[in-house]
Each structure stands twice: as C-alpha cells, then as structure tokens.
Amino acid sequence: ESQSRLKAIIETAVDGVITIDSSGIMESVNPAAANIFGYEPEEMTGQNVRMLMPEPDHGLHDNYIERYRQTGVGQIIGKGREVLGKKKSGTVFPFFLSIAEVKLQGKVIFTGIVHDITDLKKTEEALRESE
Ligand code: HEM
C-alpha cells in the first residue's frame, strides 16, 4: 500500500532525509543520512540535530528554529542553502540543505534533505586550480 511504497522510496534514496520535531529532536533518519554523517540511524534518532553541525550553527540552531516558530520567517525553508555538516569522525563537509515544514495531525515537523556536495566542491577546486 502507499505507506510502504513511500517508506521503500525514502529508505533507498541517495540523499539523506532527516525529520525533526519542533524542538530539533531527530525523529527519523534514513540510511543515506546516517551514512553521510558516519553514524548508525539509532545513534541519531532522539538526539538534537545540532549534533550534526560545527560552531557557530551548533550553538545557535535551537534559536534558529525558535525564531522561525515565532516569526514564520525562514532563511532556508523554501530556498535551500549550502551549509557545513560535521561527521561522527569530526570531519566538516559542505552539503546542500533543503527544509520543508510539514503539519502532520496537528503537529509541526520539519523534513531536511541532505545533499552531499563534497565531490562537487573538489571538482570545482580542481577546475579553478587548472585555470
Ligand atoms: C535554520 C544550519 C540541519 C531545520 C537554519 C539556519 C542555519 C541552519 C544556518 C538559518 C539561520 C538563519 O540565518 O536564520 C544548519 C546546519 C545543519 C542543519 C549547519 C547541518 C546539519 C538541519 C536539519 C533540519 C534543520 C537536518 C531539519 C530536519 C532547521 C529549521 C530552521 C533551520 C526548521 C528554521 C527555519 C529556516 O531558517 O528556514 N539551520 N541546519 N536544520 N534549520 Fe537547520
């Protein structure tokens, strides 16, 4: 049925898919997202999404979400942005983040799509250096 189809699609997606509740706690993490950040999905769910980012965002992310909830004005929602993520190993890497707000059964959750651009960046750099 449609729910298990949707589950299979998210489970096999190349991009990372992470959902958080309105306080930033990760509720679901697909295998690609866990793989990109170097964790097992169980190490991520139940934790605040700020574990996945370096400073200064690490210390500010709760405020970002709170500000959005107060003002309804998002900097990333509906536009996407290149940000820096931090892997379990400590490695900091660039990725393209898209966020959507989803109202589900009277509850607000946020869905984040994580598109790793490490290879793209390396190619760009190599091209620049070859000029
Ligand atoms: C806002 C960084 C992951 C949900 C923001 C902002 C930044 C940011 C810079 C906007 C701050 C501003 O200028 O106001 C990051 C970084 C991440 C990350 C570095 C690396 C892991 C996520 C994920 C989700 C998420 C995975 C959702 C599943 C939100 C929400 C907002 C926000 C709901 C407020 C709305 C908005 O500004 O569009 N984040 N974020 N973030 N982020 Fe994240």
Backbone and ligand atoms as CSV (ligand in chain L), in Angstrom:
chain,resi,resn,atom,element,x,y,z
A,1,GLU,N,N,0.847,-1.217,0.000
A,1,GLU,CA,C,0.000,0.000,0.000
A,1,GLU,C,C,0.865,1.243,0.000
A,2,SER,N,N,0.266,2.429,-0.116
A,2,SER,CA,C,1.056,3.620,-0.406
A,2,SER,C,C,2.078,3.938,0.688
A,3,GLN,N,N,1.765,3.562,1.944
A,3,GLN,CA,C,2.703,3.898,3.013
A,3,GLN,C,C,3.999,3.085,2.933
A,4,SER,N,N,3.902,1.817,2.580
A,4,SER,CA,C,5.123,1.021,2.487
A,4,SER,C,C,5.899,1.363,1.214
A,5,ARG,N,N,5.190,1.801,0.170
A,5,ARG,CA,C,5.874,2.282,-1.042
A,5,ARG,C,C,6.717,3.490,-0.697
A,6,LEU,N,N,6.100,4.441,0.031
A,6,LEU,CA,C,6.778,5.674,0.415
A,6,LEU,C,C,7.985,5.348,1.289
A,7,LYS,N,N,7.810,4.410,2.214
A,7,LYS,CA,C,8.893,4.013,3.107
A,7,LYS,C,C,10.065,3.456,2.296
A,8,ALA,N,N,9.762,2.599,1.317
A,8,ALA,CA,C,10.811,1.995,0.479
A,8,ALA,C,C,11.557,3.068,-0.304
A,9,ILE,N,N,10.836,4.072,-0.789
A,9,ILE,CA,C,11.461,5.155,-1.559
A,9,ILE,C,C,12.432,5.931,-0.670
A,10,ILE,N,N,12.008,6.277,0.536
A,10,ILE,CA,C,12.864,7.053,1.449
A,10,ILE,C,C,14.057,6.220,1.908
A,11,GLU,N,N,13.811,4.928,2.185
A,11,GLU,CA,C,14.887,4.035,2.642
A,11,GLU,C,C,16.000,3.898,1.608
A,12,THR,N,N,15.650,3.973,0.314
A,12,THR,CA,C,16.645,3.739,-0.736
A,12,THR,C,C,17.130,5.031,-1.389
A,13,ALA,N,N,16.642,6.193,-0.924
A,13,ALA,CA,C,17.042,7.465,-1.527
A,13,ALA,C,C,18.554,7.670,-1.396
A,14,VAL,N,N,19.150,8.339,-2.379
A,14,VAL,CA,C,20.580,8.648,-2.355
A,14,VAL,C,C,20.845,9.806,-1.401
A,15,ASP,N,N,19.935,10.760,-1.367
A,15,ASP,CA,C,20.081,11.901,-0.469
A,15,ASP,C,C,19.624,11.517,0.932
A,16,GLY,N,N,20.193,12.189,1.920
A,16,GLY,CA,C,19.782,11.974,3.292
A,16,GLY,C,C,18.444,12.636,3.558
A,17,VAL,N,N,17.598,11.946,4.312
A,17,VAL,CA,C,16.309,12.516,4.729
A,17,VAL,C,C,16.232,12.408,6.255
A,18,ILE,N,N,16.075,13.567,6.903
A,18,ILE,CA,C,16.008,13.630,8.368
A,18,ILE,C,C,14.750,14.397,8.740
A,19,THR,N,N,13.964,13.874,9.677
A,19,THR,CA,C,12.860,14.687,10.192
A,19,THR,C,C,13.143,15.027,11.649
A,20,ILE,N,N,12.767,16.268,12.009
A,20,ILE,CA,C,12.909,16.716,13.400
A,20,ILE,C,C,11.553,17.191,13.908
A,21,ASP,N,N,11.384,17.178,15.218
A,21,ASP,CA,C,10.187,17.796,15.792
A,21,ASP,C,C,10.477,19.290,15.966
A,22,SER,N,N,9.513,20.022,16.533
A,22,SER,CA,C,9.667,21.477,16.584
A,22,SER,C,C,10.722,21.926,17.587
A,23,SER,N,N,11.293,20.987,18.359
A,23,SER,CA,C,12.402,21.397,19.224
A,23,SER,C,C,13.753,20.901,18.713
A,24,GLY,N,N,13.777,20.357,17.491
A,24,GLY,CA,C,15.052,19.987,16.883
A,24,GLY,C,C,15.485,18.551,17.122
A,25,ILE,N,N,14.617,17.764,17.772
A,25,ILE,CA,C,14.973,16.368,18.034
A,25,ILE,C,C,14.694,15.508,16.798
A,26,MET,N,N,15.686,14.725,16.400
A,26,MET,CA,C,15.530,13.881,15.209
A,26,MET,C,C,14.582,12.720,15.497
A,27,GLU,N,N,13.553,12.611,14.673
A,27,GLU,CA,C,12.548,11.559,14.843
A,27,GLU,C,C,12.759,10.424,13.848
A,28,SER,N,N,13.250,10.772,12.643
A,28,SER,CA,C,13.571,9.713,11.687
A,28,SER,C,C,14.766,10.110,10.845
A,29,VAL,N,N,15.532,9.103,10.483
A,29,VAL,CA,C,16.794,9.279,9.757
A,29,VAL,C,C,16.876,8.142,8.745
A,30,ASN,N,N,16.988,8.442,7.464
A,30,ASN,CA,C,17.092,7.325,6.509
A,30,ASN,C,C,18.542,6.829,6.436
A,31,PRO,N,N,18.789,5.657,5.846
A,31,PRO,CA,C,20.148,5.105,5.824
A,31,PRO,C,C,21.157,6.034,5.145
A,32,ALA,N,N,20.741,6.754,4.092
A,32,ALA,CA,C,21.674,7.657,3.403
A,32,ALA,C,C,22.138,8.766,4.349
A,33,ALA,N,N,21.224,9.308,5.148
A,33,ALA,CA,C,21.596,10.385,6.080
A,33,ALA,C,C,22.588,9.861,7.120
A,34,ALA,N,N,22.323,8.670,7.651
A,34,ALA,CA,C,23.221,8.081,8.650
A,34,ALA,C,C,24.603,7.864,8.031
A,35,ASN,N,N,24.608,7.370,6.809
A,35,ASN,CA,C,25.848,7.092,6.089
A,35,ASN,C,C,26.655,8.373,5.843
A,36,ILE,N,N,25.975,9.433,5.411
A,36,ILE,CA,C,26.645,10.707,5.124
A,36,ILE,C,C,27.336,11.238,6.379
A,37,PHE,N,N,26.684,11.121,7.540
A,37,PHE,CA,C,27.258,11.661,8.783
A,37,PHE,C,C,28.097,10.637,9.554
A,38,GLY,N,N,28.145,9.395,9.072
A,38,GLY,CA,C,29.010,8.387,9.692
A,38,GLY,C,C,28.456,7.740,10.950
A,39,TYR,N,N,27.152,7.831,11.153
A,39,TYR,CA,C,26.511,7.215,12.328
A,39,TYR,C,C,25.624,6.054,11.899
A,40,GLU,N,N,25.184,5.268,12.886
A,40,GLU,CA,C,24.059,4.358,12.700
A,40,GLU,C,C,22.803,5.204,12.933
A,41,PRO,N,N,21.696,4.911,12.219
A,41,PRO,CA,C,20.476,5.706,12.412
A,41,PRO,C,C,20.056,5.786,13.888
A,42,GLU,N,N,20.245,4.689,14.640
A,42,GLU,CA,C,19.838,4.671,16.065
A,42,GLU,C,C,20.674,5.618,16.924
A,43,GLU,N,N,21.872,5.973,16.452
A,43,GLU,CA,C,22.698,6.914,17.213
A,43,GLU,C,C,22.219,8.354,17.017
A,44,MET,N,N,21.387,8.541,15.998
A,44,MET,CA,C,20.931,9.897,15.669
A,44,MET,C,C,19.524,10.178,16.189
A,45,THR,N,N,18.598,9.227,16.006
A,45,THR,CA,C,17.225,9.475,16.431
A,45,THR,C,C,17.187,9.716,17.941
A,46,GLY,N,N,16.364,10.668,18.345
A,46,GLY,CA,C,16.240,11.018,19.759
A,46,GLY,C,C,17.230,12.098,20.187
A,47,GLN,N,N,18.212,12.398,19.318
A,47,GLN,CA,C,19.212,13.436,19.613
A,47,GLN,C,C,18.841,14.731,18.896
A,48,ASN,N,N,19.367,15.858,19.382
A,48,ASN,CA,C,19.141,17.135,18.723
A,48,ASN,C,C,19.973,17.185,17.426
A,49,VAL,N,N,19.352,17.713,16.362
A,49,VAL,CA,C,20.006,17.770,15.048
A,49,VAL,C,C,21.302,18.592,15.087
A,50,ARG,N,N,21.453,19.428,16.126
A,50,ARG,CA,C,22.680,20.245,16.203
A,50,ARG,C,C,23.924,19.387,16.384
A,51,MET,N,N,23.790,18.108,16.776
A,51,MET,CA,C,24.955,17.224,16.861
A,51,MET,C,C,25.638,17.058,15.500
A,52,LEU,N,N,24.919,17.428,14.423
A,52,LEU,CA,C,25.432,17.196,13.065
A,52,LEU,C,C,26.119,18.417,12.469
A,53,MET,N,N,26.365,19.460,13.275
A,53,MET,CA,C,26.940,20.682,12.698
A,53,MET,C,C,28.025,21.275,13.574
A,54,PRO,N,N,29.007,21.974,12.932
A,54,PRO,CA,C,30.061,22.644,13.698
A,54,PRO,C,C,29.545,23.991,14.230
A,55,GLU,N,N,30.341,24.627,15.096
A,55,GLU,CA,C,30.046,26.005,15.512
A,55,GLU,C,C,30.232,26.921,14.291
A,56,PRO,N,N,29.539,28.067,14.208
A,56,PRO,CA,C,28.664,28.620,15.229
A,56,PRO,C,C,27.229,28.064,15.203
A,57,ASP,N,N,26.887,27.351,14.107
A,57,ASP,CA,C,25.499,26.883,13.990
A,57,ASP,C,C,25.116,25.939,15.134
A,58,HIS,N,N,26.082,25.122,15.587
A,58,HIS,CA,C,25.811,24.169,16.662
A,58,HIS,C,C,25.181,24.865,17.875
A,59,GLY,N,N,25.750,26.000,18.251
A,59,GLY,CA,C,25.260,26.726,19.421
A,59,GLY,C,C,24.032,27.578,19.155
A,60,LEU,N,N,23.726,27.805,17.874
A,60,LEU,CA,C,22.643,28.738,17.520
A,60,LEU,C,C,21.400,28.054,16.968
A,61,HIS,N,N,21.500,26.770,16.633
A,61,HIS,CA,C,20.433,26.130,15.863
A,61,HIS,C,C,19.079,26.107,16.570
A,62,ASP,N,N,19.098,25.888,17.897
A,62,ASP,CA,C,17.828,25.920,18.640
A,62,ASP,C,C,17.160,27.292,18.463
A,63,ASN,N,N,17.990,28.361,18.485
A,63,ASN,CA,C,17.455,29.716,18.298
A,63,ASN,C,C,16.891,29.907,16.894
A,64,TYR,N,N,17.577,29.327,15.890
A,64,TYR,CA,C,17.081,29.440,14.506
A,64,TYR,C,C,15.658,28.883,14.414
A,65,ILE,N,N,15.470,27.692,15.014
A,65,ILE,CA,C,14.156,27.049,14.934
A,65,ILE,C,C,13.128,27.874,15.727
A,66,GLU,N,N,13.542,28.335,16.918
A,66,GLU,CA,C,12.653,29.120,17.766
A,66,GLU,C,C,12.233,30.411,17.043
A,67,ARG,N,N,13.211,31.062,16.424
A,67,ARG,CA,C,12.905,32.312,15.711
A,67,ARG,C,C,11.909,32.051,14.576
A,68,TYR,N,N,12.127,30.958,13.873
A,68,TYR,CA,C,11.190,30.618,12.798
A,68,TYR,C,C,9.782,30.396,13.352
A,69,ARG,N,N,9.715,29.708,14.493
A,69,ARG,CA,C,8.391,29.424,15.078
A,69,ARG,C,C,7.705,30.701,15.550
A,70,GLN,N,N,8.499,31.679,16.000
A,70,GLN,CA,C,7.931,32.957,16.460
A,70,GLN,C,C,7.509,33.847,15.295
A,71,THR,N,N,8.337,33.899,14.249
A,71,THR,CA,C,8.134,34.884,13.177
A,71,THR,C,C,7.525,34.299,11.909
A,72,GLY,N,N,7.657,32.997,11.713
A,72,GLY,CA,C,7.194,32.393,10.466
A,72,GLY,C,C,8.114,32.712,9.290
A,73,VAL,N,N,9.250,33.371,9.578
A,73,VAL,CA,C,10.191,33.715,8.511
A,73,VAL,C,C,11.392,32.772,8.571
A,74,GLY,N,N,11.577,32.010,7.493
A,74,GLY,CA,C,12.678,31.058,7.453
A,74,GLY,C,C,13.764,31.514,6.509
A,75,GLN,N,N,15.008,31.181,6.824
A,75,GLN,CA,C,16.133,31.515,5.944
A,75,GLN,C,C,16.428,30.375,4.975
A,76,ILE,N,N,16.027,29.175,5.319
A,76,ILE,CA,C,16.355,28.018,4.479
A,76,ILE,C,C,15.097,27.393,3.886
A,77,ILE,N,N,14.036,27.346,4.682
A,77,ILE,CA,C,12.769,26.756,4.223
A,77,ILE,C,C,12.358,27.392,2.887
A,78,GLY,N,N,12.071,26.551,1.920
A,78,GLY,CA,C,11.584,27.033,0.628
A,78,GLY,C,C,12.664,27.535,-0.304
A,79,LYS,N,N,13.926,27.629,0.184
A,79,LYS,CA,C,15.000,28.128,-0.683
A,79,LYS,C,C,16.144,27.131,-0.761
A,80,GLY,N,N,16.513,26.575,0.404
A,80,GLY,CA,C,17.702,25.730,0.471
A,80,GLY,C,C,18.935,26.585,0.649
A,81,ARG,N,N,19.987,25.983,1.150
A,81,ARG,CA,C,21.236,26.715,1.374
A,81,ARG,C,C,22.380,25.719,1.511
A,82,GLU,N,N,23.592,26.180,1.115
A,82,GLU,CA,C,24.781,25.372,1.355
A,82,GLU,C,C,25.212,25.624,2.799
A,83,VAL,N,N,25.384,24.543,3.568
A,83,VAL,CA,C,25.800,24.666,4.963
A,83,VAL,C,C,26.947,23.686,5.235
A,84,LEU,N,N,27.514,23.740,6.441
A,84,LEU,CA,C,28.566,22.806,6.820
A,84,LEU,C,C,28.036,21.805,7.833
A,85,GLY,N,N,28.278,20.535,7.551
A,85,GLY,CA,C,27.909,19.471,8.469
A,85,GLY,C,C,29.143,18.929,9.154
A,86,LYS,N,N,28.947,18.223,10.269
A,86,LYS,CA,C,30.067,17.594,10.980
A,86,LYS,C,C,29.779,16.114,11.161
A,87,LYS,N,N,30.692,15.289,10.661
A,87,LYS,CA,C,30.537,13.835,10.764
A,87,LYS,C,C,30.917,13.359,12.163
A,88,LYS,N,N,30.569,12.108,12.459
A,88,LYS,CA,C,30.945,11.494,13.740
A,88,LYS,C,C,32.465,11.560,13.937
A,89,SER,N,N,33.224,11.397,12.841
A,89,SER,CA,C,34.693,11.437,12.903
A,89,SER,C,C,35.233,12.833,13.199
A,90,GLY,N,N,34.351,13.852,13.112
A,90,GLY,CA,C,34.796,15.228,13.322
A,90,GLY,C,C,35.013,15.989,12.022
A,91,THR,N,N,35.057,15.251,10.907
A,91,THR,CA,C,35.268,15.901,9.615
A,91,THR,C,C,34.113,16.843,9.282
A,92,VAL,N,N,34.462,18.062,8.887
A,92,VAL,CA,C,33.468,19.062,8.481
A,92,VAL,C,C,33.381,19.046,6.957
A,93,PHE,N,N,32.179,19.026,6.426
A,93,PHE,CA,C,31.984,18.903,4.978
A,93,PHE,C,C,30.795,19.749,4.546
A,94,PRO,N,N,30.800,20.203,3.258
A,94,PRO,CA,C,29.699,21.031,2.775
A,94,PRO,C,C,28.556,20.183,2.243
A,95,PHE,N,N,27.357,20.614,2.487
A,95,PHE,CA,C,26.224,19.964,1.814
A,95,PHE,C,C,25.123,20.965,1.529
A,96,PHE,N,N,24.247,20.596,0.609
A,96,PHE,CA,C,23.117,21.454,0.290
A,96,PHE,C,C,21.925,20.964,1.089
A,97,LEU,N,N,21.362,21.872,1.890
A,97,LEU,CA,C,20.257,21.532,2.787
A,97,LEU,C,C,18.956,22.154,2.288
A,98,SER,N,N,17.935,21.337,2.119
A,98,SER,CA,C,16.592,21.873,1.858
A,98,SER,C,C,15.717,21.477,3.037
A,99,ILE,N,N,14.847,22.371,3.432
A,99,ILE,CA,C,13.952,22.100,4.567
A,99,ILE,C,C,12.509,22.390,4.175
A,100,ALA,N,N,11.628,21.516,4.600
A,100,ALA,CA,C,10.197,21.764,4.425
A,100,ALA,C,C,9.516,21.625,5.778
A,101,GLU,N,N,8.468,22.427,5.971
A,101,GLU,CA,C,7.648,22.331,7.178
A,101,GLU,C,C,6.442,21.461,6.833
A,102,VAL,N,N,6.154,20.509,7.687
A,102,VAL,CA,C,5.042,19.594,7.436
A,102,VAL,C,C,4.106,19.611,8.641
A,103,LYS,N,N,2.840,19.901,8.397
A,103,LYS,CA,C,1.871,19.836,9.503
A,103,LYS,C,C,1.196,18.477,9.442
A,104,LEU,N,N,1.456,17.704,10.479
A,104,LEU,CA,C,1.010,16.317,10.492
A,104,LEU,C,C,0.161,16.087,11.729
A,105,GLN,N,N,-1.097,15.784,11.535
A,105,GLN,CA,C,-2.018,15.507,12.654
A,105,GLN,C,C,-1.894,16.550,13.769
A,106,GLY,N,N,-1.969,17.824,13.361
A,106,GLY,CA,C,-1.945,18.907,14.334
A,106,GLY,C,C,-0.575,19.204,14.919
A,107,LYS,N,N,0.438,18.493,14.447
A,107,LYS,CA,C,1.791,18.660,14.963
A,107,LYS,C,C,2.677,19.176,13.830
A,108,VAL,N,N,3.648,20.032,14.163
A,108,VAL,CA,C,4.563,20.528,13.140
A,108,VAL,C,C,5.865,19.734,13.186
A,109,ILE,N,N,6.280,19.214,12.036
A,109,ILE,CA,C,7.617,18.617,11.949
A,109,ILE,C,C,8.354,19.268,10.773
A,110,PHE,N,N,9.660,19.126,10.751
A,110,PHE,CA,C,10.460,19.654,9.648
A,110,PHE,C,C,11.202,18.501,8.987
A,111,THR,N,N,11.181,18.515,7.667
A,111,THR,CA,C,11.894,17.497,6.892
A,111,THR,C,C,13.119,18.145,6.258
A,112,GLY,N,N,14.286,17.574,6.475
A,112,GLY,CA,C,15.510,18.089,5.883
A,112,GLY,C,C,16.051,17.100,4.860
A,113,ILE,N,N,16.426,17.633,3.686
A,113,ILE,CA,C,17.060,16.800,2.661
A,113,ILE,C,C,18.532,17.202,2.597
A,114,VAL,N,N,19.401,16.209,2.759
A,114,VAL,CA,C,20.849,16.420,2.833
A,114,VAL,C,C,21.498,15.921,1.551
A,115,HIS,N,N,22.010,16.873,0.767
A,115,HIS,CA,C,22.653,16.504,-0.497
A,115,HIS,C,C,24.144,16.831,-0.400
A,116,ASP,N,N,24.949,15.769,-0.240
A,116,ASP,CA,C,26.397,15.915,-0.059
A,116,ASP,C,C,27.020,16.505,-1.330
A,117,ILE,N,N,27.801,17.600,-1.181
A,117,ILE,CA,C,28.429,18.219,-2.350
A,117,ILE,C,C,29.951,18.226,-2.231
A,118,THR,N,N,30.480,17.322,-1.372
A,118,THR,CA,C,31.936,17.250,-1.193
A,118,THR,C,C,32.646,17.029,-2.538
A,119,ASP,N,N,32.160,16.077,-3.329
A,119,ASP,CA,C,32.816,15.766,-4.609
A,119,ASP,C,C,32.693,16.921,-5.596
A,120,LEU,N,N,31.516,17.541,-5.619
A,120,LEU,CA,C,31.293,18.693,-6.493
A,120,LEU,C,C,32.277,19.804,-6.178
A,121,LYS,N,N,32.473,20.053,-4.861
A,121,LYS,CA,C,33.401,21.102,-4.411
A,121,LYS,C,C,34.837,20.785,-4.832
A,122,LYS,N,N,35.213,19.494,-4.696
A,122,LYS,CA,C,36.577,19.086,-5.070
A,122,LYS,C,C,36.785,19.322,-6.569
A,123,THR,N,N,35.784,18.997,-7.369
A,123,THR,CA,C,35.880,19.188,-8.815
A,123,THR,C,C,36.007,20.667,-9.148
A,124,GLU,N,N,35.204,21.492,-8.471
A,124,GLU,CA,C,35.258,22.942,-8.694
A,124,GLU,C,C,36.649,23.482,-8.402
A,125,GLU,N,N,37.219,23.003,-7.276
A,125,GLU,CA,C,38.538,23.457,-6.853
A,125,GLU,C,C,39.603,23.057,-7.869
A,126,ALA,N,N,39.518,21.801,-8.316
A,126,ALA,CA,C,40.492,21.300,-9.301
A,126,ALA,C,C,40.400,22.129,-10.582
A,127,LEU,N,N,39.181,22.479,-10.982
A,127,LEU,CA,C,38.997,23.281,-12.190
A,127,LEU,C,C,39.619,24.659,-12.021
A,128,ARG,N,N,39.377,25.256,-10.831
A,128,ARG,CA,C,39.924,26.592,-10.559
A,128,ARG,C,C,41.440,26.563,-10.608
A,129,GLU,N,N,42.024,25.509,-10.001
A,129,GLU,CA,C,43.487,25.405,-9.944
A,129,GLU,C,C,44.092,25.165,-11.324
A,130,SER,N,N,43.312,24.596,-12.235
A,130,SER,CA,C,43.840,24.288,-13.572
A,130,SER,C,C,43.771,25.498,-14.500
A,131,GLU,N,N,43.138,26.588,-14.028
A,131,GLU,CA,C,42.973,27.767,-14.898
A,131,GLU,C,C,44.264,28.549,-15.065
L,1,HEM,C1,C,17.554,27.087,10.227
L,1,HEM,C2,C,22.065,25.425,9.759
L,1,HEM,C3,C,20.437,20.877,9.645
L,1,HEM,C4,C,15.949,22.523,10.425
L,1,HEM,C5,C,18.898,27.000,9.975
L,1,HEM,C6,C,19.739,28.134,9.618
L,1,HEM,C7,C,21.012,27.659,9.502
L,1,HEM,C8,C,20.970,26.245,9.763
L,1,HEM,C9,C,22.299,28.462,9.150
L,1,HEM,C10,C,19.248,29.558,9.345
L,1,HEM,C11,C,19.780,30.535,10.306
L,1,HEM,C12,C,19.365,31.931,9.957
L,1,HEM,O1,O,20.063,32.579,9.173
L,1,HEM,O2,O,18.316,32.367,10.455
L,1,HEM,C13,C,22.017,24.052,9.733
L,1,HEM,C14,C,23.189,23.210,9.621
L,1,HEM,C15,C,22.753,21.938,9.582
L,1,HEM,C16,C,21.277,21.977,9.679
L,1,HEM,C17,C,24.637,23.701,9.552
L,1,HEM,C18,C,23.665,20.760,9.476
L,1,HEM,C19,C,23.418,19.544,9.908
L,1,HEM,C20,C,19.067,20.938,9.735
L,1,HEM,C21,C,18.172,19.832,9.525
L,1,HEM,C22,C,16.899,20.288,9.746
L,1,HEM,C23,C,17.006,21.692,10.091
L,1,HEM,C24,C,18.619,18.418,9.116
L,1,HEM,C25,C,15.579,19.582,9.650
L,1,HEM,C26,C,15.415,18.272,9.639
L,1,HEM,C27,C,16.001,23.892,10.507
L,1,HEM,C28,C,14.840,24.755,10.705
L,1,HEM,C29,C,15.307,26.071,10.651
L,1,HEM,C30,C,16.741,25.996,10.408
L,1,HEM,C31,C,13.414,24.292,10.914
L,1,HEM,C32,C,14.466,27.362,10.811
L,1,HEM,C33,C,13.767,27.752,9.538
L,1,HEM,C34,C,14.645,28.410,8.481
L,1,HEM,O3,O,15.516,29.232,8.825
L,1,HEM,O4,O,14.412,28.132,7.290
L,1,HEM,N1,N,19.668,25.868,10.030
L,1,HEM,N2,N,20.890,23.282,9.802
L,1,HEM,N3,N,18.335,22.055,10.056
L,1,HEM,N4,N,17.119,24.669,10.354
L,1,HEM,FE1,FE,18.985,23.966,10.162
